[in-house]
Structures are given as C-alpha cells and as structure tokens.
Amino acid sequence: MTKLYVLDVPENTPVVKVAAEDPAVTVDRIGPYFEVSAEGPIVVDRRATGCRHAVWYSAIAGVSRGSQITQHDKNALRVERI
C-alpha cells in the first residue's frame, strides 16, 4: 500500500483535500499527521490545491516504507509503491 504523511496544519490542508477527492484514496489521522493511503499511486495536482510553491514543497512529512516520491515538481506530487 502507498502511504504519504502530511502534517496537520492549515497551510497543508488543501493538499490532503485534493488527494481525498480520488475515490481510491483514504485519509486517516495518526497523531498530528494525516495519513494519505491508496492501493495504487497517489497523485495530487498542485494547481488544484491552490498552494504556493513554498507550502507545496514543504507539505510532505514523509512516506511509508515501500513507498517512494516519483514526482514532486511545480505540477504534481506522485507517490508510488517501490
């Protein structure tokens, strides 16, 4: 399973909201973090989040073992299983 962790602060909420729009994605809470998970890849379009670049590039707290960020640029974030 692909898992991505995002710190629960107001600036990062749009990233989680856009990820949760995908019906294959589940969002849970672990302590002060959102755990975003899916059986397949997790893809978040930056423009859909409305995040500025500074927030976009700092929103990711980590990924689970077996997951890897394969794209994190001005267009999208993509996390996949390795």
C-alpha distance (Angstrom), angle and dihedral (degrees) to the residues before:
residue distance angle dihedral
M1 . . .
T2 3.80 . .
K3 3.82 114.4 .
L4 3.77 132.6 -176.7
Y5 3.82 127.2 -176.4
V6 3.80 124.5 -147.8
L7 3.81 124.9 -178.0
D8 3.81 111.0 -116.0
V9 3.80 102.1 -118.9
P10 3.81 124.9 129.6
E11 3.80 93.7 -107.5
N12 3.83 92.0 58.8
T13 3.80 98.1 45.2
P14 3.84 94.7 91.9
V15 3.82 90.4 58.8
V16 3.81 90.7 55.7
K17 3.82 93.3 43.2
V18 3.80 92.8 53.7
A19 3.81 91.8 46.0
A20 3.83 89.9 50.8
E21 3.81 91.1 56.1
D22 3.82 87.7 76.1
P23 3.82 106.7 87.2
A24 3.82 89.9 -144.6
V25 3.82 91.3 60.5
T26 3.80 125.1 86.3
V27 3.80 123.6 -162.3
D28 3.81 120.3 -156.7
R29 3.80 135.1 161.7
I30 3.80 127.7 -112.9
G31 3.78 110.8 178.7
P32 3.80 108.8 -58.2
Y33 3.82 92.6 -14.4
F34 3.77 137.4 86.8
E35 3.80 112.0 -132.3
V36 3.79 109.1 -149.3
S37 3.81 111.4 -167.4
A38 3.79 141.0 171.6
E39 3.79 139.2 164.1
G40 3.80 89.5 -120.4
P41 3.78 133.9 26.2
I42 3.79 122.6 -38.0
V43 3.80 112.6 -137.1
V44 3.81 125.0 -175.9
D45 3.81 122.4 -176.8
R46 3.81 109.9 -140.3
R47 3.79 95.3 -149.1
A48 3.81 90.9 54.4
T49 3.81 89.5 56.6
G50 3.80 94.4 53.4
C51 3.81 88.1 -140.4
R52 3.76 120.0 152.0
H53 3.79 115.9 -125.4
A54 3.82 95.9 -101.3
V55 3.81 92.1 55.7
W56 3.80 93.0 40.1
Y57 3.79 94.5 55.7
S58 3.81 94.3 43.9
A59 3.83 100.4 43.8
I60 3.81 97.8 88.4
A61 3.80 114.5 90.2
G62 3.80 94.5 178.1
V63 3.78 149.4 -61.4
S64 3.79 130.3 -110.3
R65 3.76 124.5 -103.1
G66 3.79 107.4 -79.9
S67 3.81 93.4 31.1
Q68 3.78 126.5 98.8
I69 3.79 135.3 -172.5
T70 3.80 103.9 -121.9
Q71 3.80 96.9 172.4
H72 3.79 130.4 23.6
D73 3.75 109.9 153.9
K74 3.79 139.1 121.5
N75 3.81 90.4 -69.8
A76 3.79 108.2 44.0
L77 3.77 151.2 -14.0
R78 3.80 116.3 -127.6
V79 3.80 124.2 -177.0
E80 3.82 120.3 -175.8
R81 3.77 139.5 174.4
I82 3.79 115.1 -99.3
